[in-house]
Amino acid sequence: MIELEGVPELVDPVMVAAFEGWNDAGDAASTAVAHLEQEWKGEVFAALDAEDYYDFQVNRPTVWMDGGVRKVTWPTTRLSVIRIGGEKPRDLVLVRGIEPSMRWRSFCNEILGFAHELGVEMVVVLGALLGDTPHTRPVPVSGVTSDPDLARTMNLEESRYEGPTGIVGILQEACTHAGIPAVSLWAAVPHYVSQPPNPKATLALLNRLEDVLDLRIPLGDLAEDARAWQLGVDQLAAEDSEVAEYVQSLEEARDTAELPEASGEAIAREFERYLRRRDGGGPPGHATDGGRAAEGEGPFLREGTDRSRPPHTKRTGPLPGTAPEGPLGRETPRPADEDPGSGPGDGRADGEDAGDEGAGDEDGPAPGSSSGSED
């Protein structure tokens, strides 16, 4: 049984999770959860034992100096709590870490143990995938669930995906089998400009999360960062006529495909978001007592948790499943025999069977080692 000393009783808590790695094109999903932690001053209360789930030759620890003292930060997954006040108070449990290298079932069971002890009512997992989408258009975000009732009530897609998956798909299925409503939100990142960061995709995920949770999320500088990112990509594309022509073809295909939607549901959703922000007034919530804790410390920290870590550093290498060279000097899309419009890394959404013994098991193939599709 998990004991959470000092963690207060939460109000209608929802767990929001994201993991760096195969499920996180452009770091869009993990950055979205980091944004929530920063804006709402999340308090870290637990961290999973890195020794149990990570291969340190794949995700290496970091050595850093703290006031002349040498310290080591181990790759892991941390949980924090956010207390949101206002007219409709609601608390969030944030899960942010790295896709585990092994023991995926135990990893998911440990996270579900926290969810059970905290009374979590729903789990929302964020992901980002590479797709044939132009950077000049709104970022497509799909909402997927394995629960038919949840799909109807929240206007989500019911997952029909079959194929290789990442920890997002396994965690979602684990929630379903445990009887916890679970949703995954996927942002499509242009495959020709997939290096992190991608603030436009992060912003799109947070906007969709607002719709799912019916609350207003403070966006800070994200909107400005997204505009600057798009302007920078515009300038790079303009320098190469072939890239500019390719982007134009993606724009035409996207506009043709989404023309019927322009007069319906999408406009209604945007109008509801506008009303929510207009009526929200001041700051939409407050943090737990004590203000923002540094990652890995705070009043709710469990014994044995790594209590300090250096500033977060971004990956500089290509995402798993991509080649290092491509238009704009970024990564190229996956091979032509793979479906680029339907999975992370190649554009698909989650939903395979969690009973697949191979995925994520320490006795099976290394997770994410295939360049095929993902949830």
C-alpha positions in Angstrom: 0.0 0.0 0.0 1.3 3.5 -0.9 1.4 5.9 2.0 1.3 9.6 1.2 2.1 11.4 4.3 1.1 15.1 4.3 -0.7 15.0 1.0 -4.1 16.8 1.6 -7.4 15.4 0.4 -7.8 16.4 -3.2 -10.9 17.8 -4.8 -12.2 15.9 -7.9 -8.6 15.1 -8.9 -7.6 14.4 -12.5 -4.2 12.9 -13.3 -2.3 14.4 -16.3 0.7 12.5 -17.6 3.4 12.9 -20.2 6.6 11.0 -20.9 9.7 12.0 -22.9 10.8 9.7 -25.7 8.9 7.9 -28.4 5.6 9.4 -27.4 6.8 13.0 -27.4 7.7 14.5 -30.8 9.1 17.9 -30.4 9.0 17.5 -26.6 5.4 18.9 -27.0 3.7 16.7 -24.5 6.3 16.8 -21.7 6.7 20.5 -22.1 2.9 20.9 -21.7 3.0 19.2 -18.3 6.1 21.1 -17.3 4.2 24.3 -18.2 1.3 23.3 -15.8 3.8 22.6 -13.0 5.4 26.0 -13.5 2.3 28.1 -13.9 0.4 26.5 -11.1 3.5 26.0 -8.8 3.2 22.2 -8.5 4.6 20.5 -5.4 6.5 17.3 -6.1 5.4 14.6 -3.6 6.9 11.4 -5.0 9.3 10.0 -7.5 9.6 6.4 -8.8 12.7 4.5 -8.1 14.9 5.0 -11.2 16.7 1.7 -10.6 13.6 -0.3 -11.3 12.6 1.1 -14.7 15.5 2.7 -16.5 18.5 1.6 -18.4 21.2 4.1 -17.5 23.1 3.5 -20.6 20.1 4.7 -22.6 19.0 7.5 -20.2 22.2 8.5 -18.4 22.3 10.3 -15.0 23.5 13.8 -14.9 26.3 15.1 -12.7 26.2 18.7 -11.6 27.5 21.2 -9.0 25.4 22.7 -6.2 27.3 25.3 -4.2 30.6 23.4 -4.7 29.0 20.0 -3.9 28.9 17.4 -6.6 25.4 15.8 -7.1 23.9 13.2 -9.4 20.4 13.4 -10.8 18.9 10.1 -12.0 16.4 9.9 -14.8 13.0 9.1 -13.3 9.3 9.9 -13.2 8.0 12.4 -10.7 4.5 13.2 -9.4 3.3 16.6 -8.3 0.0 18.0 -7.1 -1.7 21.2 -8.1 -4.6 22.8 -6.2 -6.8 24.9 -8.3 -9.1 27.3 -6.6 -11.9 29.5 -7.9 -15.6 29.0 -8.4 -15.1 25.4 -9.6 -12.1 24.1 -7.6 -10.3 21.0 -9.0 -7.0 19.5 -8.3 -4.5 18.0 -10.7 -2.0 15.2 -10.2 0.8 15.7 -12.7 3.0 12.8 -13.8 6.2 13.8 -15.8 9.1 11.7 -16.6 10.8 9.5 -19.2 9.4 6.5 -21.0 10.7 3.5 -19.0 13.2 1.1 -20.5 11.7 -2.0 -18.8 9.0 -3.4 -16.5 6.3 -1.4 -18.1 3.5 -3.3 -16.3 5.0 -2.7 -12.9 5.6 0.9 -13.9 1.9 1.4 -14.8 0.8 -0.5 -11.7 2.8 1.9 -9.5 1.3 5.0 -11.1 -2.2 3.5 -10.8 -1.4 2.8 -7.1 -0.9 6.6 -6.6 -4.1 7.3 -8.6 -6.1 4.9 -6.3 -4.7 6.4 -3.1 -5.4 10.0 -4.3 -8.9 9.2 -5.5 -8.1 10.2 -9.1 -11.3 10.3 -11.2 -9.8 10.3 -14.6 -6.4 10.0 -16.3 -5.4 12.2 -19.3 -2.2 11.2 -21.0 -0.6 13.6 -23.5 1.4 12.6 -26.5 2.8 14.0 -29.7 3.5 12.3 -33.0 5.1 13.1 -36.4 2.7 13.6 -39.2 2.1 15.1 -42.6 0.8 18.3 -41.3 1.9 21.8 -42.4 3.4 24.1 -39.7 1.3 27.0 -41.1 -2.0 25.5 -40.0 -3.5 24.9 -36.5 -2.0 21.8 -34.9 -4.3 18.8 -35.2 -5.0 17.3 -31.7 -7.0 14.0 -31.5 -8.6 12.8 -28.4 -8.7 9.0 -28.0 -10.2 6.6 -25.5 -10.9 2.9 -25.1 -14.1 3.6 -23.3 -17.2 3.8 -25.6 -19.2 5.7 -23.1 -16.5 8.2 -22.5 -16.1 8.6 -26.3 -19.7 9.6 -26.6 -20.0 11.9 -23.7 -16.7 13.8 -24.3 -16.8 13.7 -28.1 -13.6 11.6 -28.4 -12.5 8.9 -30.9 -12.8 5.3 -29.8 -9.4 3.7 -30.3 -9.1 1.2 -33.2 -5.3 1.2 -33.4 -3.4 -2.0 -33.9 0.4 -2.1 -33.9 3.5 -1.2 -31.8 2.9 1.1 -28.9 4.6 3.3 -26.4 4.1 3.8 -22.7 1.1 6.2 -23.4 -0.9 3.3 -24.9 0.1 0.8 -22.2 -0.8 3.2 -19.4 -4.2 4.1 -21.0 -5.0 0.4 -21.4 -3.9 -0.3 -17.8 -6.3 2.5 -16.6 -9.1 0.9 -18.6 -8.5 -2.5 -17.1 -8.4 -0.9 -13.6 -11.7 0.8 -14.2 -10.3 4.3 -14.3 -11.6 6.5 -17.2 -8.6 7.4 -19.4 -8.1 9.7 -22.4 -5.1 10.3 -24.5 -4.6 13.6 -26.4 -2.2 13.5 -29.4 -0.8 16.5 -31.2 0.6 16.1 -34.7 4.0 17.7 -35.3 5.3 18.4 -38.8 7.7 15.7 -39.6 10.0 18.1 -41.6 10.6 20.3 -38.5 10.4 17.9 -35.6 13.3 19.0 -33.4 12.2 20.4 -30.0 10.9 22.6 -28.8 7.6 23.0 -30.5 5.6 25.6 -28.5 2.8 25.6 -31.1 2.1 21.9 -30.5 2.4 22.4 -26.7 -0.1 25.2 -26.9 -2.5 23.1 -28.9 -2.4 20.3 -26.4 -3.1 22.7 -23.5 -6.0 24.2 -25.4 -7.5 20.7 -25.9 -6.8 19.8 -22.2 -8.8 22.9 -21.3 -11.8 21.5 -23.2 -11.5 18.1 -21.6 -11.2 19.4 -18.1 -13.4 22.5 -18.5 -11.0 24.8 -16.8 -8.9 27.8 -17.9 -5.1 27.2 -18.1 -2.8 30.2 -17.8 -0.7 30.1 -21.0 2.0 32.6 -20.1 4.3 33.3 -23.1 3.3 30.2 -25.0 1.2 32.1 -27.6 4.0 34.5 -28.3 6.5 31.6 -28.4 4.3 29.7 -30.9 4.1 32.7 -33.2 7.9 33.2 -33.1 8.4 29.5 -33.8 6.1 29.6 -36.9 7.8 32.8 -38.1 11.2 31.1 -37.8 10.0 28.0 -39.8 8.5 30.3 -42.4 11.8 31.9 -42.9 13.7 28.6 -43.2 11.1 27.2 -45.7 11.3 30.4 -47.8 15.0 29.8 -48.3 14.4 26.5 -50.1 11.9 26.4 -53.0 11.4 22.6 -52.8 10.5 22.8 -49.1 8.2 25.8 -49.8 6.5 23.8 -52.6 6.1 20.8 -50.3 4.6 22.9 -47.5 2.1 24.3 -50.0 1.0 20.8 -51.0 0.4 19.9 -47.4 -1.6 23.1 -46.9 -3.8 22.3 -49.9 -4.4 18.8 -48.7 -5.2 19.9 -45.2 -7.6 22.7 -46.3 -9.5 20.3 -48.6 -9.8 17.7 -45.9 -11.0 20.0 -43.2 -13.3 22.3 -45.2 -16.5 20.7 -43.8 -15.4 21.1 -40.2 -14.8 24.8 -40.5 -18.5 25.6 -40.1 -19.3 23.2 -37.3 -17.8 21.7 -34.2 -14.4 23.3 -34.4 -15.9 26.8 -34.4 -18.2 26.0 -31.4 -15.2 24.6 -29.4 -13.2 27.7 -30.1 -16.1 30.0 -29.1 -16.5 28.1 -25.8 -12.8 28.5 -25.1 -13.1 32.2 -25.8 -16.0 32.5 -23.3 -14.1 30.6 -20.7 -11.1 32.9 -21.0 -13.2 36.0 -21.1 -15.2 35.1 -18.0 -12.2 33.7 -16.1 -11.0 37.1 -14.9 -7.8 36.9 -12.9 -5.5 34.0 -12.2 -7.4 30.7 -12.6 -6.1 29.0 -9.6 -3.4 28.8 -6.9 -0.7 26.4 -5.9 -0.5 24.3 -2.8 0.7 26.0 0.3 4.4 26.8 0.3 4.6 28.1 -3.3 6.6 26.4 -6.0 8.9 23.6 -4.9 12.0 22.9 -6.9 11.6 19.7 -8.8 12.3 16.8 -6.5 11.6 18.7 -3.2 8.6 20.0 -1.3 6.4 19.3 1.8 4.9 16.1 0.3 8.1 14.5 -0.8 8.3 10.8 0.0 11.3 9.3 1.7 13.9 8.1 -0.7 13.0 10.6 -3.5 15.9 12.4 -5.2 15.7 15.8 -3.6 17.5 17.9 -6.1 18.2 18.1 -9.8 19.9 20.5 -12.2 18.1 22.7 -14.7 16.3 20.7 -17.3 18.2 20.2 -20.5 16.7 19.5 -23.8 17.6 16.6 -26.1 19.6 17.7 -29.2 19.5 14.4 -31.1 16.8 13.2 -33.5 13.7 11.6 -32.2 13.5 7.8 -32.1 12.4 6.4 -35.5 13.7 9.3 -37.6 16.7 9.9 -39.7 19.0 12.8 -38.9 18.8 14.6 -42.2 15.8 16.2 -43.8 14.4 19.5 -45.4 15.3 22.5 -43.2 18.2 20.4 -41.8 15.8 18.5 -39.5 14.7 14.9 -39.5 13.2 13.1 -42.4 9.9 11.3 -42.2 9.8 7.5 -41.8 10.1 5.2 -44.7 7.4 5.3 -47.4 6.1 1.9 -46.4 5.0 3.1 -43.0 1.8 5.1 -42.6 2.8 8.6 -41.8 -0.6 9.9 -40.8 -1.5 7.6 -38.0 0.9 7.2 -35.1 3.5 8.9 -32.9 6.6 9.0 -34.8 4.3 8.2 -37.7 1.0 9.5 -36.8 -1.3 7.0 -35.0 -3.3 7.2 -31.9 -3.4 4.8 -28.9 -5.3 1.9 -28.0 -3.7 -1.5 -28.4 -4.3 -4.3 -26.0 -2.4 -3.9 -22.8 -2.2 -7.7 -22.6 0.6 -7.7 -25.2 3.3 -9.4 -23.3 6.1 -8.1 -25.6 5.6 -4.3 -25.3 7.5 -2.8 -22.5 8.3 -6.1 -20.8 11.8 -6.5 -19.6 11.8 -9.9 -21.3 10.6 -8.5 -24.6 12.1 -6.2 -27.2 13.3 -2.8 -26.1 10.4 -0.4 -26.2 10.3 2.0 -29.0 13.1 0.1 -30.8 10.9 -0.4 -33.9 10.5 2.5 -36.3 6.9 1.5 -36.8 3.9 3.3 -35.6 3.0 4.0 -32.0 -0.2 4.8 -30.2 
